[in-house]
């Protein structure tokens, strides 16, 4: 979500402010998904992969047909059988690629939904062989995520601010300037100069 930092600039925006900032943006476009103007990247990637693979299959088929012109009937029958086998194998490979791509995308979405701070680090802890797709549903990921959260909570955003440790066993700071001043006074430190330039 780094691309949103330049839009929000660490402040809240009204809808009108957001709309004005996005009006001339080349990187971010607002769209009503119900209108069908937006195509999910995963769906686009699948269609592109399928189209590229079909184009390759068509070229191979045309080259094969040109080669059949000089063959005898028995050679032609063998060539057709070989081509059928290759087509079935290529189709199975393509379907496997599409399934793996969908599974990978859904795992990434699940990790973002679980508020993983670093999806690559959390994904490395998953045993993907125990995760499967049932239609659009991922099976076996929730149990693994719960175990990872339990053992490695630091990899997930819990929504709590990262405050400095408590001074000498005192109460932890809550993150605002008054608490910081109080914390510094308890620690015997000089007051902080908050003049911003």
Phi and psi in degrees as a GROMACS rama.xvg file:
@    title "Ramachandran Plot"
@    xaxis  label "Phi"
@    yaxis  label "Psi"
@TYPE xy
-56.3824  -34.2278  UNK-2
-64.7605  -17.7964  UNK-3
-83.4331  -18.3945  UNK-4
-59.4125  -39.9986  UNK-5
-68.3365  -23.526  UNK-6
-80.4535  -48.7155  UNK-7
-84.1119  -28.6189  UNK-8
47.3674  46.3486  UNK-9
56.0932  35.4932  UNK-10
-146.151  158.802  UNK-11
-77.0415  147.102  UNK-12
-124.738  145.444  UNK-13
-79.8814  169.19  UNK-14
-60.9409  -40.1041  UNK-15
-62.9214  -41.7267  UNK-16
-61.8787  -45.5139  UNK-17
-62.4455  -45.1171  UNK-18
-61.9343  -40.1239  UNK-19
-66.4002  -41.2689  UNK-20
-68.6569  -32.9139  UNK-21
-87.0855  -9.87857  UNK-22
-56.0494  -46.2142  UNK-23
-104.449  12.7596  UNK-24
-72.8074  132.342  UNK-25
-89.8572  -19.6179  UNK-26
-91.9079  -29.0368  UNK-27
-126.898  130.638  UNK-28
-125.814  138.607  UNK-29
-88.8462  136.029  UNK-30
-148.097  147.657  UNK-31
-85.8431  110.733  UNK-32
-62.5825  -27.405  UNK-33
-66.1794  -24.3118  UNK-34
-78.2192  -12.2536  UNK-35
84.6504  11.5257  UNK-36
-78.4791  -15.4929  UNK-37
-104.784  134.749  UNK-38
-115.62  123.426  UNK-39
-58.3231  134.653  UNK-40
-56.8663  -40.6023  UNK-41
-60.7478  -44.3374  UNK-42
-65.1691  -41.8838  UNK-43
-61.9911  -45.2476  UNK-44
-60.6759  -39.7356  UNK-45
-63.4962  -46.157  UNK-46
-64.0648  -42.0645  UNK-47
-63.8901  -43.7252  UNK-48
-61.2978  -44.3471  UNK-49
-65.3556  -42.0319  UNK-50
-64.2143  -43.6293  UNK-51
-63.1416  -41.2851  UNK-52
-67.8821  -40.6327  UNK-53
-65.1215  -36.9478  UNK-54
-63.9575  -41.7136  UNK-55
-63.6699  -42.4742  UNK-56
-63.1485  -40.7354  UNK-57
-65.0283  -43.8661  UNK-58
-61.4014  -44.6479  UNK-59
-62.5077  -40.794  UNK-60
-63.6189  -42.9231  UNK-61
-63.8324  -42.3724  UNK-62
-62.5493  -39.8281  UNK-63
-65.8629  -42.2962  UNK-64
-62.4338  -40.5796  UNK-65
-60.5673  -37.9302  UNK-66
-68.9955  -26.5873  UNK-67
-71.8225  -20.0828  UNK-68
-58.2205  -35.7543  UNK-69
-95.4169  4.00441  UNK-70
-87.9905  154.812  UNK-71
-79.9331  175.157  UNK-72
-61.014  -44.3966  UNK-73
-64.7875  -40.0695  UNK-74
-64.0408  -37.2678  UNK-75
-65.356  -44.3955  UNK-76
-60.1907  -43.0683  UNK-77
-64.7451  -41.4631  UNK-78
-62.3088  -40.9582  UNK-79
-63.8825  -43.7345  UNK-80
-63.262  -42.6435  UNK-81
-62.884  -41.0502  UNK-82
-66.3164  -40.8508  UNK-83
-59.9674  -43.4589  UNK-84
-63.3483  -44.1616  UNK-85
-62.6505  -41.7868  UNK-86
-61.4664  -45.2904  UNK-87
-63.0858  -42.7023  UNK-88
-64.4383  -44.3533  UNK-89
-63.925  -39.6891  UNK-90
-65.0324  -41.996  UNK-91
-63.2887  -41.393  UNK-92
-63.3546  -43.6642  UNK-93
-62.4831  -44.4756  UNK-94
-61.7212  -38.0778  UNK-95
-65.7983  -41.7378  UNK-96
-60.7032  -45.0598  UNK-97
-62.9122  -42.1977  UNK-98
-63.733  -44.7838  UNK-99
-64.1768  -38.1509  UNK-100
-66.1531  -43.3948  UNK-101
-63.2007  -45.2115  UNK-102
-60.2065  -45.4272  UNK-103
-62.0249  -43.3043  UNK-104
-64.1245  -41.9793  UNK-105
-68.9293  -34.4359  UNK-106
-64.649  -43.5685  UNK-107
-60.1385  -43.8955  UNK-108
-64.5969  -40.7268  UNK-109
-63.39  -39.0158  UNK-110
-67.2389  -39.8064  UNK-111
-66.1064  -38.6346  UNK-112
-65.7139  -29.31  UNK-113
-84.8153  2.70792  UNK-114
64.7047  41.5837  UNK-115
-68.3059  130.626  UNK-116
-71.3116  -35.2525  UNK-117
-136.035  101.231  UNK-118
-64.4139  -32.7123  UNK-119
-65.6445  -41.0151  UNK-120
-65.556  -43.6266  UNK-121
-69.1434  -39.5495  UNK-122
-61.9814  -33.6095  UNK-123
-65.0043  -24.6585  UNK-124
-86.5088  -10.9168  UNK-125
-81.1588  144.175  UNK-126
-97.0162  93.0495  UNK-127
-65.2271  -19.3206  UNK-128
-69.2309  -18.5459  UNK-129
-95.957  4.50687  UNK-130
-109.608  131.864  UNK-131
-135.242  164.074  UNK-132
-102.28  133.382  UNK-133
-124.294  90.8478  UNK-134
69.8681  -116.829  UNK-135
-99.549  3.19209  UNK-136
-102.333  138.368  UNK-137
-90.0327  130.378  UNK-138
-109.062  136.939  UNK-139
91.7304  0.198266  UNK-140
-89.2054  -35.8691  UNK-141
-60.8312  -42.217  UNK-142
-63.4838  -41.8416  UNK-143
-66.572  -41.9465  UNK-144
-62.4508  -40.7011  UNK-145
-62.0216  -42.3794  UNK-146
-65.0588  -40.7117  UNK-147
-67.2921  -41.7258  UNK-148
-60.8082  -38.882  UNK-149
-66.5043  -43.9002  UNK-150
-86.1982  -24.7145  UNK-151
-136.721  56.5901  UNK-152
-57.8541  -28.1404  UNK-153
-64.5226  -15.925  UNK-154
-81.3994  -5.10085  UNK-155
-123.469  145.867  UNK-156
-81.1977  118.399  UNK-157
-96.1733  2.3379  UNK-158
83.5401  -3.98381  UNK-159
-89.9329  144.679  UNK-160
-70.8961  151.224  UNK-161
-88.7786  90.0151  UNK-162
-92.2087  157.687  UNK-163
-67.1944  158.602  UNK-164
-65.8398  158.337  UNK-165
-67.4191  142.632  UNK-166
-76.2759  124.297  UNK-167
47.9082  44.4648  UNK-168
81.3435  7.42852  UNK-169
-79.5339  -169.93  UNK-170
-73.1406  141.545  UNK-171
-69.3659  151.598  UNK-172
-73.5622  146.113  UNK-173
-91.7896  -8.94921  UNK-174
111.61  -10.6719  UNK-175
-95.151  168.175  UNK-176
-63.6734  -36.1978  UNK-177
-63.4889  -43.0467  UNK-178
-66.7781  -35.7512  UNK-179
-65.895  -42.9726  UNK-180
-61.7834  -42.545  UNK-181
-62.9841  -43.4278  UNK-182
-61.4714  -44.328  UNK-183
-65.4986  -38.0404  UNK-184
-65.4213  -41.9588  UNK-185
-64.8978  -31.9513  UNK-186
-82.8674  -4.29066  UNK-187
77.0896  24.4986  UNK-188
-96.5746  151.41  UNK-189
-67.0044  153.188  UNK-190
-59.2616  147.72  UNK-191
-83.9295  139.632  UNK-192
-84.796  111.92  UNK-193
-94.9264  12.5723  UNK-194
-68.1171  119.639  UNK-195
-96.6667  138.309  UNK-196
